[in-house]
Amino acid sequence: MKRLKWSIAAGLASMLVAAGAACANGSGSAGSTAAPTAPVSGVPSASATPEPATRDVTVTTSAPKYAVGDTVNVTVRNDREEPVYAEDFQTECTIVTLQVSSGGSWTDLTGCGLGRPTRTVKIEPGAAVEIRLDPHSFHLAEGPNQLGFGAGAYRIKFGYRLGPEPSGTQSPVAYSASFRIG
């Protein structure tokens, strides 16, 4: 009887260790997320997203607040052990999507006025990609001297995949902390 109890206990311990290892390297979930670290008041909460694992994809902005008309500087960092891939036809023809808080949810602000096919961008392990989102860009603004995005609460969404070709499965997504413009 003691031998059976030890076998069951050892089996359970092995399963817990394997599950923990899968979660730590990101293979135990459909996607990885970087939870906001400084919530902005009045902005939909992203508390349902867990804290990032030690080896994950993170999205950060250079500041928690920008003036209307300022360029938003974004960094996407791949701390995974394998490359990640993303399409470049998102907001302002970049690999990230700017989202605005509206009515208690997040709305994508996209726009890419280039007449070319979408390209796949590879981000190597340990590499970071710097992105600038300019509200004056012709990709977003509807006319001269107009802004493509103004005052409000925002965050950055970065959807990626683990292989160069689309897999037909839901892509992992990482989010920046929310930030304010205005």
C-alpha positions as CSV (number, residue, x, y, z in Angstrom):
1,M,0.0,0.0,0.0
2,K,2.9,2.4,0.9
3,R,4.5,1.7,-2.5
4,L,1.2,2.6,-4.3
5,K,0.9,5.9,-2.4
6,W,4.5,6.8,-3.2
7,S,3.9,5.9,-6.9
8,I,0.9,8.2,-7.0
9,A,2.7,11.0,-5.2
10,A,5.7,10.7,-7.5
11,G,3.4,10.7,-10.6
12,L,1.6,13.8,-9.4
13,A,4.8,15.6,-8.6
14,S,6.2,14.8,-12.1
15,M,3.0,16.2,-13.8
16,L,3.2,19.4,-11.7
17,V,6.9,19.9,-12.6
18,A,6.1,19.3,-16.3
19,A,3.1,21.7,-16.3
20,G,5.2,24.3,-14.6
21,A,8.0,24.0,-17.1
22,A,5.5,24.2,-20.0
23,C,4.0,27.4,-18.5
24,A,7.4,28.9,-17.9
25,N,8.6,28.5,-21.5
26,G,5.3,29.7,-22.9
27,S,4.3,26.4,-24.5
28,G,1.5,25.8,-22.0
29,S,-0.7,28.6,-23.2
30,A,-2.3,29.9,-26.4
31,G,-0.4,33.1,-26.2
32,S,1.8,35.3,-24.0
33,T,0.9,38.7,-22.7
34,A,2.6,41.5,-21.0
35,A,0.2,42.9,-18.5
36,P,0.0,46.7,-18.0
37,T,2.2,47.7,-15.1
38,A,0.7,51.2,-14.5
39,P,-3.1,51.3,-15.1
40,V,-4.6,54.5,-16.4
41,S,-7.7,55.6,-14.5
42,G,-10.9,55.1,-16.5
43,V,-9.3,52.7,-18.9
44,P,-10.5,49.1,-19.3
45,S,-8.5,46.8,-17.1
46,A,-6.2,44.2,-18.5
47,S,-6.0,42.4,-15.2
48,A,-7.1,39.2,-16.8
49,T,-3.7,39.0,-18.5
50,P,-0.9,37.4,-16.4
51,E,2.4,38.9,-15.6
52,P,4.9,38.0,-18.4
53,A,7.1,35.0,-18.0
54,T,10.9,35.5,-17.8
55,R,11.2,34.4,-21.4
56,D,8.5,36.2,-23.3
57,V,7.6,38.9,-25.8
58,T,7.1,42.3,-24.2
59,V,5.8,45.6,-25.6
60,T,6.7,48.9,-23.9
61,T,6.3,52.6,-24.6
62,S,8.8,55.3,-23.8
63,A,6.5,57.2,-21.5
64,P,3.2,56.7,-19.6
65,K,1.9,60.0,-21.0
66,Y,2.3,61.9,-24.3
67,A,1.2,65.4,-25.4
68,V,-1.3,65.6,-28.2
69,G,0.7,65.5,-31.5
70,D,3.7,63.7,-30.0
71,T,5.2,60.6,-31.6
72,V,4.6,57.4,-29.5
73,N,7.8,55.4,-29.2
74,V,7.3,51.6,-28.9
75,T,9.7,48.8,-28.2
76,V,8.9,45.2,-29.0
77,R,11.4,42.8,-27.3
78,N,11.7,39.1,-27.9
79,D,13.1,37.4,-24.9
80,R,11.9,33.9,-26.0
81,E,14.5,31.3,-27.0
82,E,13.2,31.2,-30.6
83,P,12.4,33.9,-33.2
84,V,8.9,35.3,-33.5
85,Y,7.2,36.5,-36.7
86,A,4.7,39.3,-37.3
87,E,3.0,41.0,-40.2
88,D,3.9,44.7,-40.9
89,F,0.6,45.9,-42.2
90,Q,-0.8,47.1,-38.8
91,T,-1.0,50.7,-37.6
92,E,1.1,53.0,-39.8
93,C,2.4,49.9,-41.7
94,T,4.3,48.7,-38.6
95,I,4.1,45.3,-36.8
96,V,2.1,46.8,-33.9
97,T,-1.6,47.9,-33.5
98,L,-2.5,51.1,-31.7
99,Q,-5.6,50.6,-29.6
100,V,-7.8,53.4,-28.1
101,S,-10.1,52.9,-25.1
102,S,-13.7,53.6,-26.1
103,G,-16.9,52.6,-24.4
104,G,-15.2,50.3,-22.0
105,S,-13.3,48.3,-24.6
106,W,-10.3,48.6,-26.9
107,T,-10.6,49.6,-30.5
108,D,-7.9,49.0,-33.1
109,L,-6.6,52.1,-35.0
110,T,-5.1,50.7,-38.2
111,G,-4.0,52.4,-41.4
112,C,-1.4,51.6,-44.0
113,G,-1.4,53.5,-47.2
114,L,1.4,51.7,-48.9
115,G,0.4,49.9,-52.1
116,R,2.5,46.8,-51.5
117,P,2.0,43.3,-50.1
118,T,2.2,42.6,-46.4
119,R,5.7,41.5,-45.3
120,T,6.6,39.1,-42.5
121,V,9.1,40.5,-40.0
122,K,11.3,38.1,-38.0
123,I,12.5,39.2,-34.6
124,E,15.4,37.1,-33.3
125,P,15.7,35.9,-29.7
126,G,17.0,38.7,-27.5
127,A,16.3,41.3,-30.2
128,A,14.3,44.5,-29.9
129,V,12.4,46.4,-32.6
130,E,11.9,50.2,-32.1
131,I,8.7,51.6,-33.7
132,R,7.5,55.2,-33.9
133,L,3.8,56.0,-34.3
134,D,3.4,59.5,-35.6
135,P,-0.1,61.0,-35.4
136,H,0.8,63.3,-38.3
137,S,1.4,60.3,-40.6
138,F,-0.6,60.2,-43.8
139,H,-1.4,56.6,-43.0
140,L,-3.7,57.7,-40.2
141,A,-4.5,61.4,-40.6
142,E,-7.5,62.1,-42.8
143,G,-6.0,65.3,-44.2
144,P,-3.3,67.9,-44.0
145,N,-2.8,69.4,-40.5
146,Q,-5.0,66.7,-39.0
147,L,-4.0,64.0,-36.4
148,G,-4.6,60.3,-36.8
149,F,-5.0,60.0,-33.1
150,G,-5.6,62.6,-30.3
151,A,-6.3,62.8,-26.6
152,G,-7.4,59.6,-24.9
153,A,-6.3,56.4,-23.3
154,Y,-4.3,53.9,-25.5
155,R,-2.3,50.7,-25.5
156,I,-0.2,48.8,-28.0
157,K,-1.1,45.3,-29.2
158,F,1.4,43.0,-30.8
159,G,0.2,39.8,-32.4
160,Y,2.9,37.3,-33.4
161,R,3.5,33.7,-34.3
162,L,6.3,31.2,-33.6
163,G,6.8,30.2,-37.2
164,P,7.4,32.1,-40.5
165,E,4.2,30.8,-42.1
166,P,0.6,31.3,-40.8
167,S,-0.4,28.2,-38.8
168,G,-4.2,28.6,-38.8
169,T,-4.2,28.8,-35.0
170,Q,-4.8,31.8,-32.8
171,S,-1.6,33.9,-32.6
172,P,-0.1,34.9,-29.2
173,V,-0.6,38.6,-28.3
174,A,1.4,40.9,-26.1
175,Y,0.1,44.3,-24.9
176,S,1.8,47.4,-23.5
177,A,0.7,49.1,-20.4
178,S,-2.0,51.6,-21.1
179,F,-0.9,55.2,-21.6
180,R,-2.5,58.6,-22.0
181,I,-2.3,61.2,-24.7
182,G,-3.4,64.7,-23.8
